[in-house]
Amino acid sequence: MKNITIRFKLISATVIFAIILISIGVFTYFKLKEIQHIHKLSSSSVEIEQLGLKMRKAEKDFMLRSVTDNMYYQTKTSKYLSDFDNLLENVHSEIEILLNDDLIKEMRLQT
């Protein structure tokens, strides 16, 4: 073992350093992908909250405007009800995306 040259020591140190550097890079890559995925899930929850607020606004507009409008009672249609229904469909699709996510299933966050 005493016959190890300086050249061999430098090459082996470089190879070990490269292996460590590559392993850190791979680990960082996968952790960044996981963080991006968690951020996407967080954005979905914020989107659901914003859609809920828009639904409340559509409900208030309906109660304020359509209930006193005679055309609503004749046609049984309202712009505000259709807006509410569209927003509700969007909320359901966002919730479905969250419920089908592997990370949420893995963490058992479903109710």
N, C-alpha and C positions, 0 to 999 in steps of 0.2 A: 503494500500500500504506500510505502514511502517513495515509490517510483512515479507517482502521479505528477505530471508536468503542470506548469502554470497554464499552458494552453488548454489542456484538458479541464482544469478547474474553471477557467473562464468560459469555455464552451458549455460545461455542465451548469454553471451558474446562470448563463444566458438562457439555456433551455428551461431550467426550472422557473426563472423569472417569466419567460414567455408563457409557460403553462399556467402559472398563477395569474398573469395578466389576462389571458384568454378566459380562464374560469371566472374571474371577476366580471369580465365583459358579458359573458353569457348569463350569469346571475343577474346582473344589472338589466340586461335586455328583458328577461322574463318578468322581473319585478316592475319595470316600467310598463310593460304590457298589462300587468295586473292593475297597476294604478290607473292606467287609461280606462280600463274596463270599469273599475269602481267609480271613476269620474263620470262615465257614461250613465251608470245606474243612478248616480246622484243627480245628474241632469234630468233624468226621467222623473225622479221624484219631485224636483222643482217644477217641471213641466206639468205634472199632475196638480200641484198646488196652484199654479197659475190658471190652469183650466178650471179648477174649482171656483176660483174667484170670478172668472168670466161667466161661469154658470150662474153664480149668485147675481151678477149684474143682469144677465138675460132674464132671470126670474123676477128681479125687481122691475125691470122694464116691462115685462109682461103684466105684472100686477098693477103697475102705474098706468100703462097705456092701453093694453088690450082688454082689460076687464071693463073699462068704461067705453070701449068702442063697439058700436052696434054691428059693424061688419064682422067682428069676431064671432058673435052669436049667430050670425046668419051663415057664415062659411065654415065655422069651426077650425079656421086656420089662422095662424099668427106668425109673423116674422120672428118674434122673440121665442116662441115655442120651437120653431125649426132650428133657430140658433142654439137653443138649449139642447135639443136632441143631437145636433152635430157635435157639440162640445162633449156631451155624455158619451158618444161613440168614441171620440178621441181619448177620453179618460179610460174607457174600457180597453182600448187597444194598448195604451201605455201600461196599464196594470197587467194586461196579458203578457206583455214583453217582460215585465219584471218577474211575474210568476213563473215564466218559462226559463229564466236565466239559471245557468248551472251554478253560479256562485251563490245565489240566494238559496237554491235547493241544498247546496253543500253546507251552508251555514244554518239551515233549517229556520229561515226567517219567515216562511210562509205561515199564514194564520189558518 
